[in-house]
Amino acid sequence: MARLTEPEKQRIRAALSGIAARTGAELLVVTARACDRYAFPPLLAATLVALLAPLPIWWFALIDDPLTAYAVQLGAFIAVAGLLQWPPLLRLILPHHIRRAHAHRLAHDLFHRFMMAGARKNGAVLLFVADFERHVEVLADHRVHGEVADGTWARIVAAFTAEIGSGAAGAILAAVEAIGAELTRHLPRAEGEPPAHEHLIEL
């Protein structure tokens, strides 16, 4: 998922502003390039390759000089560690459940901070999108959960997943509008109540 362009951000913010005018609940949208640096897996993979590299060298007697063999090991370590800095390759060696766990943990941490940052008496919802982890999640506080039907967030996530291939901005905007429709239906803004704040954050 490429970074959102300024026009795309403006479209999303405009949608958030429209939602804020109709509901007292607050909607936070966060997009993240990656939820962790994932420094350990590339180093572990590079170490294993470097340790195994001498086996064919000695087995087939390709190199007799220990210093040359050591240089091959070192080169293998550097090459593998460097290659695995490329996100598509790193994603291949990281199990899905590990990537999901990192994204899930960051989403909950951000939502907790958001809730602690102010009194969200009218409810709050987080739409969290993690690019590297290929993960999207919707979190809501107890006020919103008590109003919205079970399975609503799962349907929105499924629709996002189906639409992401056509563009991240369009998928995010559709999810924002779907969440906004639920908040407007169940938690409309009371007369005289100030509009909720809009939140769009890129990590």
Helices and strands as residue ranges (DSSP letters): H 6-22, E 26-32, H 40-52, H 54-59, H 66-83, H 87-93, H 96-116, E 124-130, E 135-140, H 142-145, H 152-163, G 164-166, H 168-186, E 198-202
